Amino acid sequence: MIPSHRKSTLPSLSALALAVAVLSLGACKQPQTPARDDNPAATTDAKPAPAPVVDTKPADAKPADAPPADAAGDTPELRIATIDGKTYDLGERRGRWVVVNFWATWCAPCIKEMPELSALDTMRDHIEVIGLAYEEIELADMQAFLKKHPVSYPIAILDVADPPKAFDTPRGLPMTYLIGPDGKVAEKFLGPVDAKKIEAAIAKASAKVAVPKA
């Protein structure tokens, strides 16, 4: 026979176990890529790779939930087909500053910053821009959009279920990386940017970045 003082603890222990189980299940459902309406479970299954990547970094590396500049110093790779039928290879841009801009046609701040990014790409010989459309959109629709919002820099449409692994999955748009002449991430911006911000970041980072010899 269970003593009365032990009986009273059983319901509370069961309730505590149930609460812990519910919290554990909730933590597993944190989205790493945008969920699709036709597949709500995509948030739990998308991008299985990040966990082992984090484990292989040095012990002093910043955690995955670090501030926006956590990718500074990395040397990302990017080779992707653009909508004009060409291939953009970030590795071939050594010696130049590259602005890698994640955006979407439905994103108002993204559209607002496009003219300045285009001017920056056109007017600065040492700077170029690549636009990565992070959305599900048909090529014809993108071409129609760019007729209304033309830019001087190349545009590529990403697979939202499999974005470039060398870059963080966008938590919001626009998201912009500044890649230095050495191929390393010099700065990362979450939210709108303009020419002034980018040139200020270049001025700040240029003293630390060694331009590789030809």
N, CA and C of each residue as an Amber inpcrd file, in Angstrom:
protein
   642
   0.8580000  -1.2020000   0.0000000   0.0000000   0.0000000   0.0000000
   0.8810000   1.2350000   0.0000000   0.5640000   2.1880000  -0.8910000
   1.3960000   3.3890000  -1.0120000   1.0010000   4.3820000   0.0600000
   1.9590000   4.8740000   0.8390000   1.6470000   5.8640000   1.8930000
   0.9660000   7.0690000   1.2840000   0.1280000   7.7190000   2.1130000
  -0.6530000   8.8510000   1.6090000   0.2210000   9.9930000   1.1780000
   1.4110000  10.1840000   1.8600000   2.2490000  11.3270000   1.4930000
   2.9170000  11.0950000   0.1630000   3.0780000   9.8120000  -0.2990000
   3.6660000   9.5220000  -1.6110000   2.6100000   9.5870000  -2.6860000
   1.3890000   9.1990000  -2.3450000   0.3150000   9.2540000  -3.3330000
   0.1270000  10.6750000  -3.8600000   0.2340000  11.6330000  -2.9850000
  -0.0460000  13.0080000  -3.3820000   0.9690000  13.5280000  -4.3690000
   2.1720000  12.8930000  -4.4650000   3.2060000  13.4000000  -5.3810000
   3.0500000  12.8360000  -6.7650000   2.3140000  11.7250000  -6.9480000
   2.2470000  11.0720000  -8.2530000   1.6230000  11.9500000  -9.3210000
   0.4780000  12.5930000  -9.1060000  -0.1100000  13.4360000 -10.1550000
   0.8140000  14.5520000 -10.5830000   1.5170000  15.1910000  -9.6090000
   2.3780000  16.3190000  -9.9650000   3.5520000  15.8590000 -10.8000000
   4.1240000  14.6560000 -10.4880000   5.2380000  14.1450000 -11.2840000
   4.7790000  13.8220000 -12.6910000   3.5980000  13.2420000 -12.8480000
   3.0740000  12.9330000 -14.1740000   2.8560000  14.2070000 -14.9710000
   2.2980000  15.2040000 -14.3200000   2.0570000  16.4780000 -15.0070000
   3.3650000  17.1000000 -15.4500000   4.4020000  17.0240000 -14.5790000
   5.7100000  17.5870000 -14.9320000   6.2970000  16.8590000 -16.1190000
   6.1960000  15.5130000 -16.1470000   6.7330000  14.7320000 -17.2770000
   6.0320000  15.0980000 -18.5580000   4.6970000  15.2900000 -18.4650000
   3.9370000  15.6550000 -19.6630000   4.3490000  17.0210000 -20.1700000
   4.5640000  17.9630000 -19.2590000   4.9620000  19.3210000 -19.6580000
   6.3140000  19.3110000 -20.3350000   7.2640000  18.5290000 -19.7950000
   8.6070000  18.4410000 -20.3940000   8.5200000  17.8600000 -21.7840000
   7.6580000  16.8380000 -21.9550000   7.5170000  16.2140000 -23.2790000
   6.9630000  17.1950000 -24.2820000   5.9600000  18.0070000 -23.8740000
   5.3700000  18.9920000 -24.7860000   6.3780000  20.0310000 -25.1920000
   7.1840000  20.5270000 -24.2320000   8.2080000  21.5260000 -24.5370000
   9.2510000  20.9690000 -25.4780000   9.6260000  19.7100000 -25.3000000
  10.6290000  19.0880000 -26.1600000  10.1430000  18.9950000 -27.5930000
   8.8820000  18.6330000 -27.7690000   8.3200000  18.5430000 -29.1150000
   8.2780000  19.9080000 -29.7660000   7.9510000  20.9620000 -28.9940000
   7.8930000  22.3100000 -29.5350000   9.2460000  22.7730000 -30.0280000
  10.3200000  22.4520000 -29.3300000  11.6510000  22.8820000 -29.7140000
  12.0860000  22.2560000 -31.0220000  11.6090000  21.0630000 -31.3370000
  11.9770000  20.3820000 -32.5770000  11.3190000  21.0080000 -33.7930000
  10.3000000  21.8290000 -33.5630000   9.5550000  22.3850000 -34.6830000
   9.9840000  23.7960000 -35.0460000  11.1000000  24.2750000 -34.4990000
  11.5650000  25.5940000 -34.8620000  11.9280000  25.6200000 -36.3330000
  11.3200000  26.5010000 -37.1590000  11.5720000  26.4940000 -38.6020000
  12.9550000  26.9800000 -38.9340000  13.5840000  26.3160000 -39.9150000
  14.8710000  26.7560000 -40.4250000  14.7400000  27.3100000 -41.8330000
  13.6520000  26.9200000 -42.5310000  13.3270000  27.4930000 -43.8250000
  11.8460000  27.7680000 -43.8450000  11.3910000  28.6930000 -44.6820000
   9.9620000  29.0340000 -44.6910000   9.0950000  27.8210000 -44.9600000
   7.9860000  27.6870000 -44.1790000   7.0620000  26.5780000 -44.3910000
   6.2380000  26.8300000 -45.6300000   5.8980000  25.7540000 -46.3430000
   5.0350000  25.8680000 -47.5020000   3.6140000  25.5390000 -47.0930000
   2.6490000  26.2300000 -47.7010000   1.2510000  26.0200000 -47.3410000
   0.8110000  24.5910000 -47.5920000   1.3870000  23.9550000 -48.6460000
   0.9600000  22.5980000 -48.9710000   1.7490000  21.5450000 -48.2190000
   2.6540000  21.9740000 -47.3570000   3.4520000  21.0110000 -46.5810000
   3.8670000  21.6210000 -45.2620000   2.9310000  21.7240000 -44.2940000
   3.2270000  22.3660000 -43.0080000   4.3800000  21.7240000 -42.2900000
   4.6500000  20.4620000 -42.5520000   5.7210000  19.7780000 -41.8340000
   7.0810000  20.1410000 -42.3550000   7.1610000  21.0000000 -43.3870000
   8.4550000  21.3410000 -43.9760000   9.3670000  22.0080000 -42.9800000
   8.7860000  22.6960000 -41.9710000   9.6210000  23.3810000 -41.0050000
  10.4230000  22.4270000 -40.1470000   9.9720000  21.2050000 -40.0050000
  10.7060000  20.2540000 -39.1790000  11.6900000  19.4340000 -39.9760000
  11.4550000  19.3230000 -41.3100000  12.3000000  18.4560000 -42.1140000
  13.3280000  19.2120000 -42.9290000  13.1530000  20.5340000 -43.0850000
  14.0160000  21.2790000 -43.9990000  15.4190000  21.4290000 -43.4490000
  16.3840000  21.4800000 -44.3580000  17.7890000  21.7280000 -44.0680000
  18.3200000  20.9220000 -42.9020000  18.4890000  19.6140000 -43.0350000
  19.0470000  18.8130000 -41.9460000  20.5240000  19.0550000 -41.7410000
  21.2130000  19.7240000 -42.7050000  22.6630000  19.8540000 -42.6500000
  23.2070000  20.7660000 -41.5480000  22.4920000  21.8880000 -41.1420000
  23.1280000  22.8320000 -40.2330000  23.7120000  22.2390000 -38.9680000
  23.0740000  21.2340000 -38.3380000  23.5700000  20.7100000 -37.0670000
  25.0020000  20.1970000 -37.1570000  25.3360000  19.3110000 -38.1310000
  26.7230000  18.8510000 -38.2070000  27.6950000  19.9410000 -38.5970000
  27.2350000  20.9400000 -39.3540000  28.1330000  22.0260000 -39.7340000
  28.5580000  22.8010000 -38.5040000  27.5830000  23.0620000 -37.6110000
  27.9040000  23.7830000 -36.3780000  28.9000000  22.9880000 -35.5440000
  28.7250000  21.6730000 -35.4870000  29.5910000  20.8440000 -34.6660000
  31.0310000  20.8130000 -35.1680000  31.2450000  21.0670000 -36.4630000
  32.5870000  20.9770000 -36.9980000  33.3600000  22.2840000 -36.8980000
  32.7140000  23.3500000 -36.4570000  33.4130000  24.6320000 -36.3170000
  34.3150000  24.6130000 -35.0850000  35.3330000  25.4890000 -35.0610000
  36.2120000  25.5650000 -33.8970000  35.4390000  25.8830000 -32.6370000
  36.0350000  25.5810000 -31.5110000  35.3450000  25.7480000 -30.2360000
  34.9840000  27.1970000 -29.9610000  35.7470000  28.1560000 -30.5410000
  35.4800000  29.5510000 -30.2640000  34.4980000  30.1650000 -31.2620000
  33.9230000  29.3410000 -32.1540000  32.9720000  29.8530000 -33.1310000
  31.7040000  30.2930000 -32.4230000  31.0160000  31.2930000 -32.9940000
  29.8010000  31.7980000 -32.3870000  28.6540000  30.8360000 -32.6320000
  27.6680000  30.7750000 -31.7220000  26.5420000  29.8530000 -31.8910000
  25.6730000  30.2480000 -33.0630000  24.7750000  29.3120000 -33.4550000
  23.9470000  29.5360000 -34.6350000  23.0190000  30.7200000 -34.4740000
  22.6500000  31.0640000 -33.2160000  21.7380000  32.1750000 -33.0050000
  22.4760000  33.4580000 -32.6800000  23.7230000  33.5620000 -33.1350000
  24.5310000  34.7460000 -32.8820000  23.9850000  35.9430000 -33.6520000
  24.4430000  37.1910000 -33.3470000  23.9900000  38.3900000 -34.0480000
  24.2740000  38.3280000 -35.5420000  23.7030000  39.2560000 -36.3250000
  23.8110000  39.2100000 -37.7800000  25.2160000  39.0990000 -38.3380000
  26.2350000  39.5840000 -37.6670000  27.5930000  39.5690000 -38.2200000
  28.3240000  38.2630000 -37.9410000  27.5850000  37.1860000 -37.5660000
  28.2490000  35.9400000 -37.1740000  28.9910000  35.2710000 -38.3120000
  28.6970000  35.6430000 -39.5760000  29.3610000  35.0000000 -40.7040000
  30.6370000  35.7240000 -41.1190000  30.9790000  36.8350000 -40.4490000
  32.1630000  37.5990000 -40.8230000  33.4080000  36.7200000 -40.7570000
  34.1990000  36.7910000 -41.8010000  35.4300000  36.0050000 -41.8500000
  35.2900000  34.7170000 -42.6270000  34.0600000  34.2640000 -42.8650000
  33.8590000  33.0580000 -43.6610000  34.1440000  33.3470000 -45.1350000
  34.4700000  32.3040000 -45.8790000  34.6920000  32.4370000 -47.3180000
  33.6370000  31.5930000 -48.0300000  32.4760000  32.1670000 -48.3000000
  31.3820000  31.3960000 -48.8950000  31.6140000  31.1030000 -50.3760000
  31.0460000  29.9970000 -50.8180000  31.0740000  29.6530000 -52.2360000
  29.6840000  29.8600000 -52.8140000  29.6400000  30.3560000 -54.0280000
  28.3590000  30.5610000 -54.6990000  28.5720000  30.4300000 -56.2030000
  27.9660000  29.4310000 -56.7660000  27.9780000  29.2340000 -58.2230000
  26.5410000  28.9240000 -58.6200000  25.9370000  29.8190000 -59.3820000
  24.5000000  29.7110000 -59.6290000  24.1460000  30.2430000 -61.0070000
  23.1020000  29.6630000 -61.6060000  22.6210000  30.1160000 -62.9070000
  21.7520000  31.3600000 -62.7200000  21.9710000  32.3660000 -63.5440000
  21.1810000  33.5900000 -63.4980000  20.0740000  33.5220000 -64.5520000
  19.1140000  34.4260000 -64.4550000  17.9460000  34.3380000 -65.3380000
  18.2800000  34.6800000 -66.7830000  19.4660000  35.2380000 -67.0360000
  19.8630000  35.5290000 -68.4120000  20.6070000  34.3570000 -69.0540000
  20.6120000  33.2150000 -68.3620000  21.2260000  32.0170000 -68.9220000
  22.7100000  31.8790000 -68.6680000  23.2840000  32.7840000 -67.8840000
  24.7080000  32.7330000 -67.5710000  24.9250000  32.0760000 -66.2080000
  26.1890000  31.8770000 -65.8670000  26.5420000  31.3150000 -64.5600000
  27.3340000  32.3390000 -63.7790000  26.8880000  32.5990000 -62.5530000
  27.6050000  33.5310000 -61.6850000  28.4220000  32.7270000 -60.6940000
  29.7320000  32.9910000 -60.6650000  30.6490000  32.2810000 -59.7700000
  31.3390000  33.3040000 -58.8700000  30.9810000  33.2800000 -57.5960000
  31.5550000  34.2240000 -56.6400000  33.0660000  34.0670000 -56.5340000
  33.5640000  32.8420000 -56.7280000  34.9930000  32.5970000 -56.6250000
  35.8040000  33.3120000 -57.6840000  35.1650000  33.7360000 -58.7750000
  35.8650000  34.4360000 -59.8450000  35.9150000  35.9490000 -59.6130000
  35.3630000  36.3980000 -58.4820000  35.2920000  37.8400000 -58.2160000
  36.3510000  38.3250000 -57.2360000  37.4150000  37.5890000 -57.0680000
  38.4790000  38.0160000 -56.1630000  39.0450000  39.3580000 -56.6230000
  39.3600000  40.2050000 -55.6640000  39.8920000  41.5250000 -55.9790000
  38.8190000  42.5980000 -56.0600000  37.5480000  42.2040000 -55.9100000
  36.4360000  43.1460000 -55.9580000  35.5460000  42.9710000 -54.7280000
  34.8340000  44.0140000 -54.3970000  33.8190000  43.9200000 -53.3510000
  32.5230000  43.4420000 -54.0040000  31.8830000  42.4680000 -53.4060000
  30.6580000  41.9100000 -53.9650000  29.5270000  42.0450000 -52.9430000
  28.4100000  42.5740000 -53.4030000  27.2140000  42.7020000 -52.5790000
  26.2640000  41.5750000 -52.9720000  26.0490000  40.6260000 -52.0620000
  25.1490000  39.5010000 -52.3000000  23.8300000  39.8180000 -51.6030000
  22.8050000  40.0820000 -52.4040000  21.5380000  40.5910000 -51.8860000
  20.4170000  39.5600000 -52.0240000  19.9230000  39.0490000 -50.8790000
  18.7570000  38.1670000 -50.8660000  17.5050000  39.0490000 -50.8390000
  16.5680000  38.7910000 -51.7440000  15.4030000  39.6660000 -51.8760000
  14.2210000  38.8650000 -52.4290000  13.0900000  39.5580000 -52.6140000
  11.9120000  38.9340000 -53.2260000  11.0530000  40.0140000 -53.8520000
  10.2800000  39.6380000 -54.8550000   9.4460000  40.6110000 -55.5580000
   8.3040000  41.1360000 -54.6940000   7.9110000  40.3690000 -53.6600000
   6.8190000  40.7890000 -52.7870000   7.3100000  41.6520000 -51.6130000
   8.6080000  41.8600000 -51.5340000   9.2210000  42.5780000 -50.4030000
   9.4090000  44.0570000 -50.7520000   8.5960000  44.9160000 -50.1480000
   8.6460000  46.3550000 -50.4580000  10.0130000  46.9870000 -50.1660000
  10.6400000  46.7120000 -48.9960000  11.9650000  47.2850000 -48.7480000
  13.0060000  46.8040000 -49.7610000  12.8420000  45.5690000 -50.2450000
  13.7720000  45.0440000 -51.2530000  13.6780000  45.8560000 -52.5380000
  12.4540000  46.1170000 -52.9610000  12.2320000  46.8700000 -54.1920000
  12.7610000  48.3010000 -54.0480000  12.5800000  48.8560000 -52.8560000
  13.0220000  50.2300000 -52.6120000  14.5330000  50.3790000 -52.7160000
  15.2830000  49.3500000 -52.2960000  16.7430000  49.4630000 -52.3140000
  17.3590000  49.0890000 -53.6670000  16.5890000  48.5080000 -54.5530000
  17.1220000  48.0460000 -55.8320000  17.7620000  49.1520000 -56.6750000
  17.1560000  50.3480000 -56.8000000  17.7970000  51.3930000 -57.6040000
  19.1830000  51.7970000 -57.0840000  19.3320000  51.8690000 -55.7670000
  20.6430000  52.2400000 -55.2140000  21.6670000  51.1440000 -55.4290000
  21.2430000  49.9030000 -55.2720000  22.1640000  48.7930000 -55.5230000
  22.5800000  48.7750000 -56.9860000  21.6410000  49.0810000 -57.8600000
  21.9370000  49.1160000 -59.2860000  22.9200000  50.2370000 -59.6110000
  22.7090000  51.3970000 -58.9910000  23.6230000  52.5250000 -59.2090000
  25.0140000  52.1980000 -58.6650000  25.0520000  51.5370000 -57.5340000
  26.3250000  51.1580000 -56.9360000  27.0750000  50.2010000 -57.8540000
  26.3550000  49.2670000 -58.4330000  26.9540000  48.2970000 -59.3350000
  27.4760000  48.9740000 -60.6070000  26.7740000  50.0010000 -61.0540000
  27.1320000  50.6800000 -62.2970000  28.2530000  51.7060000 -62.1080000
  28.2070000  52.4300000 -61.0170000  29.0850000  53.5940000 -60.8520000
  30.3730000  53.3120000 -60.0870000  30.4810000  52.1690000 -59.4530000
  31.6900000  51.8570000 -58.6930000  32.3980000  50.6640000 -59.3330000
  33.5640000  50.9210000 -59.8850000  34.2930000  49.8690000 -60.5970000
  34.7310000  48.7250000 -59.6880000  34.9300000  49.0250000 -58.4070000
  35.4380000  48.0150000 -57.4820000  34.3250000  47.2810000 -56.7410000
  33.0600000  47.5900000 -57.0760000  31.9160000  46.9680000 -56.3980000
  30.9780000  46.3610000 -57.4430000  30.4810000  45.1610000 -57.1770000
  29.4440000  44.5840000 -58.0230000  28.3860000  43.9310000 -57.1480000
  27.2090000  43.7300000 -57.7180000  26.0570000  43.2240000 -56.9670000
  25.5170000  41.9730000 -57.6560000  25.0550000  41.0250000 -56.8670000
  24.3340000  39.8610000 -57.3590000  23.0450000  39.7570000 -56.5400000
  21.9090000  39.6630000 -57.2250000  20.6230000  39.5590000 -56.5400000
  20.1250000  38.1320000 -56.5280000  19.8160000  37.6110000 -55.3450000
  19.3210000  36.2460000 -55.1880000  17.8600000  36.3020000 -54.7470000
  16.9620000  35.9840000 -55.6720000  15.5260000  36.0370000 -55.3820000
  15.1250000  34.8270000 -54.5480000  14.7620000  35.0770000 -53.3000000
  14.4200000  34.0030000 -52.3690000  12.9020000  33.8550000 -52.3310000
  12.3600000  33.2020000 -53.3470000  10.9100000  33.0310000 -53.4410000
  10.5990000  32.0050000 -54.5210000   9.3740000  31.5290000 -54.4860000
   8.8960000  30.6310000 -55.5380000   8.2470000  31.4770000 -56.6210000
   8.8930000  31.5680000 -57.7650000   8.4040000  32.4150000 -58.8470000
   8.8450000  31.8210000 -60.1720000   7.9930000  31.9160000 -61.1600000
   8.3290000  31.4180000 -62.4860000   9.2620000  32.4100000 -63.1840000
  10.0870000  31.8840000 -64.0770000  11.0400000  32.7200000 -64.7950000
  10.3390000  33.8440000 -65.5560000   9.2450000  33.5280000 -66.2240000
   8.5110000  34.5390000 -66.9920000   7.9910000  35.6610000 -66.0920000
   7.5380000  35.2950000 -64.8940000   7.0460000  36.3070000 -63.9560000
   8.1850000  37.1960000 -63.4560000   9.3360000  36.6030000 -63.2250000
  10.4890000  37.3970000 -62.8030000  10.9260000  38.3470000 -63.9080000
  10.9550000  37.8720000 -65.1280000  11.3370000  38.7190000 -66.2540000
  10.3690000  39.8810000 -66.4170000   9.0880000  39.6080000 -66.2210000
   8.0820000  40.6690000 -66.3120000   8.2780000  41.6950000 -65.1940000
   8.6020000  41.2040000 -64.0000000   8.8370000  42.1110000 -62.8720000
  10.0360000  43.0200000 -63.1500000  11.1040000  42.4510000 -63.6960000
  12.3210000  43.2260000 -63.9270000  12.1730000  44.2230000 -65.0770000
  11.1760000  44.0420000 -65.9140000  10.8970000  45.0490000 -66.9330000
  10.3560000  46.3210000 -66.2830000   9.6330000  46.1380000 -65.1800000
   9.0950000  47.2850000 -64.4420000  10.1120000  47.8340000 -63.4480000
  11.0150000  46.9590000 -62.9680000  12.0310000  47.3590000 -61.9860000
  13.4030000  46.9040000 -62.4850000  13.9080000  47.5130000 -63.5440000
  15.1760000  47.0530000 -64.1220000  16.3690000  47.3320000 -63.2190000
  17.3370000  46.4310000 -63.2550000  18.5870000  46.6030000 -62.5130000
  19.7550000  46.2560000 -63.4330000  20.9280000  46.7420000 -63.0740000
  22.1110000  46.5100000 -63.8990000  22.8420000  45.2240000 -63.5340000
  22.5140000  44.6540000 -62.3920000  23.2390000  43.4850000 -61.9040000
  22.4690000  42.1940000 -62.1930000  23.1590000  41.0580000 -62.1860000
  22.5030000  39.7720000 -62.4820000  21.5590000  39.3310000 -61.3650000
  20.5270000  38.5940000 -61.7680000  19.5390000  38.0710000 -60.8300000
  19.4580000  36.5580000 -60.9850000  19.3920000  35.8660000 -59.8630000
  19.2030000  34.4110000 -59.8660000  18.0060000  34.0740000 -58.9870000
  17.2500000  33.0640000 -59.3690000  16.1150000  32.6110000 -58.5680000
  16.5490000  31.3940000 -57.7600000  16.4040000  31.4850000 -56.4440000
  16.8260000  30.4020000 -55.5600000  15.7160000  29.3810000 -55.3570000
  16.1250000  28.1810000 -55.0200000  15.1970000  27.1580000 -54.5520000
  15.0330000  27.3730000 -53.0540000  13.8460000  27.8030000 -52.6050000
  13.6670000  28.1230000 -51.1890000  13.8330000  26.9010000 -50.2910000
  13.6580000  25.7180000 -50.8540000  13.8460000  24.4960000 -50.0720000
  15.3050000  24.0850000 -49.9980000  16.1390000  24.6810000 -50.8420000
  17.5540000  24.3260000 -50.8650000  18.3910000  25.5450000 -51.2370000
  18.3980000  26.5760000 -50.3790000  19.1710000  27.7820000 -50.6730000
  20.6670000  27.4970000 -50.5690000  21.5160000  28.4070000 -51.0410000
  22.9650000  28.1860000 -50.9720000  23.4190000  27.8800000 -49.5480000
  24.1050000  26.7650000 -49.3680000  24.4930000  26.3200000 -48.0300000
  25.5960000  27.1660000 -47.4140000  26.2970000  27.9230000 -48.2340000
  27.3900000  28.7440000 -47.7120000  26.8810000  29.9920000 -47.0010000
  25.5710000  30.2780000 -47.1470000  24.9760000  31.4480000 -46.5180000
  23.8760000  31.0130000 -45.5560000  23.6470000  31.8160000 -44.5280000
  22.5630000  31.5260000 -43.5980000  21.2230000  31.5860000 -44.3240000
  20.3000000  30.7250000 -43.9330000  18.9400000  30.8130000 -44.4520000
  18.3420000  32.1400000 -43.9960000  17.8370000  32.9530000 -44.9120000
  17.3180000  34.2680000 -44.5260000  16.2330000  34.1840000 -43.4580000
  16.4020000  34.9480000 -42.3940000  15.3680000  35.0450000 -41.3620000
  14.3750000  36.1340000 -41.7120000  14.7520000  36.9750000 -42.6410000
  13.9140000  38.0590000 -43.1040000  14.5410000  38.6400000 -44.3590000
  13.7750000  39.4170000 -45.0680000  14.2610000  40.0360000 -46.3010000
  14.0490000  41.5440000 -46.2290000  14.9470000  42.2910000 -46.8650000
  16.1680000  41.8350000 -47.5370000  17.2560000  41.4340000 -46.5540000
  18.1620000  40.6060000 -47.0120000  19.3590000  40.2480000 -46.2530000
  20.5370000  40.3630000 -47.2160000  21.5760000  41.0540000 -46.7880000
  22.6790000  41.3830000 -47.6980000  24.0270000  41.0560000 -47.0670000
  24.8790000  40.4190000 -47.8530000  26.2560000  40.1450000 -47.4420000
  27.1980000  41.0270000 -48.2450000  28.2180000  41.5390000 -47.5800000
  29.2960000  42.2500000 -48.2640000  30.5150000  41.3420000 -48.2520000
  30.9360000  40.9160000 -49.4380000  32.0920000  40.0290000 -49.5780000
  33.3050000  40.8580000 -49.9710000  34.4000000  40.6930000 -49.2420000
  35.6020000  41.4650000 -49.5050000  36.3930000  40.9440000 -50.6920000
  37.3990000  41.6990000 -51.1100000  38.2490000  41.2880000 -52.2340000
  38.9680000  39.9640000 -52.0010000  39.0910000  39.5670000 -50.7420000
  39.7400000  38.2970000 -50.4190000  38.7480000  37.1300000 -50.4230000
  37.4810000  37.4160000 -50.7340000  36.4610000  36.3660000 -50.7930000
  35.7750000  36.0910000 -49.4690000  36.1560000  36.8130000 -48.4130000
  35.5740000  36.5820000 -47.0960000  34.4280000  37.5560000 -46.8200000
  33.5170000  37.1330000 -45.9420000  32.4040000  37.9960000 -45.5480000
  32.9360000  39.1250000 -44.6750000  32.7370000  40.3530000 -45.1350000
  33.1840000  41.5150000 -44.3710000  32.0770000  42.0730000 -43.4910000
  30.8400000  41.9430000 -43.9450000  29.6970000  42.4600000 -43.1810000
  28.4240000  41.7620000 -43.6420000  27.4410000  41.7520000 -42.7830000
  26.1410000  41.1570000 -43.0930000  25.0570000  42.0850000 -42.5650000
  24.0860000  42.3690000 -43.4010000  23.0130000  43.2950000 -43.0440000
  21.6730000  42.5700000 -43.0750000  20.9040000  42.6800000 -42.0160000
  19.5210000  42.2240000 -41.9880000  18.6400000  43.4660000 -42.0910000
  17.8770000  43.5680000 -43.1520000  17.0800000  44.7530000 -43.3700000
  17.6360000  45.5700000 -44.5260000  16.9550000  46.6590000 -44.8710000
  17.3490000  47.4590000 -46.0320000  18.7550000  48.0520000 -45.8990000
  19.4240000  48.1700000 -47.0280000  20.7250000  48.8350000 -47.0850000
  20.6780000  49.8720000 -48.1960000  21.6370000  50.7780000 -48.1590000
  21.7750000  51.7440000 -49.2490000  23.2560000  51.9020000 -49.5570000
  23.5570000  52.6940000 -50.5500000  24.9390000  52.8710000 -50.9770000
  25.8080000  53.4150000 -49.8360000  25.2450000  54.3030000 -49.0360000
  26.0030000  54.9050000 -47.9400000  26.4350000  53.8520000 -46.9210000
  25.5240000  52.9550000 -46.5620000  25.8510000  51.9050000 -45.5920000
  26.9210000  50.9600000 -46.1420000  26.7700000  50.5940000 -47.3980000
  27.7200000  49.6570000 -47.9950000  29.0990000  50.2820000 -48.1180000
  29.1580000  51.5260000 -48.5730000  30.4590000  52.1810000 -48.7210000
  31.1040000  52.4340000 -47.3650000  30.2910000  52.6940000 -46.3350000
  30.8330000  52.8660000 -44.9830000  31.4160000  51.5490000 -44.4820000
  30.7310000  50.4390000 -44.7720000  31.2280000  49.1220000 -44.3650000
  32.5210000  48.7840000 -45.1020000  32.6080000  49.1740000 -46.3660000
  33.8260000  48.9310000 -47.1370000  34.9860000  49.7340000 -46.5620000
  34.7220000  51.0020000 -46.2350000  35.7650000  51.8510000 -45.6640000
  36.2620000  51.2910000 -44.3310000  35.3360000  50.7430000 -43.5400000
  35.6940000  50.1870000 -42.2330000  36.5080000  48.9040000 -42.3750000
  36.1290000  48.0860000 -43.3600000  36.7610000  46.7700000 -43.4990000
  38.0000000  46.7710000 -44.3820000  38.1520000  47.7940000 -45.2250000
  39.2240000  47.7670000 -46.2220000  40.6220000  47.6720000 -45.6080000
  40.7950000  48.2590000 -44.4280000  42.1080000  48.2130000 -43.7830000
  42.4510000  46.8060000 -43.3050000  41.4170000  45.9660000 -43.1090000
  41.6410000  44.6200000 -42.5880000  41.6880000  43.5690000 -43.6970000
  41.3100000  43.9650000 -44.9020000  41.2260000  43.0150000 -45.9980000
  42.3980000  43.1950000 -46.9350000  43.1670000  42.1410000 -47.1340000
  44.2930000  42.1870000 -48.0480000  43.8180000  41.7950000 -49.4320000
  43.9980000  42.6960000 -50.3870000  43.5910000  42.4040000 -51.7630000
  44.5940000  41.4520000 -52.3640000  44.1530000  40.2560000 -52.8130000
  45.0830000  39.2790000 -53.3620000  45.7360000  39.7670000 -54.6430000
  46.9790000  39.3970000 -54.8450000  47.6980000  39.7890000 -56.0500000
  47.1870000  38.9890000 -57.2270000  47.2140000  39.6400000 -58.3980000
  46.7440000  38.9700000 -59.6170000  47.6990000  37.8670000 -60.0050000
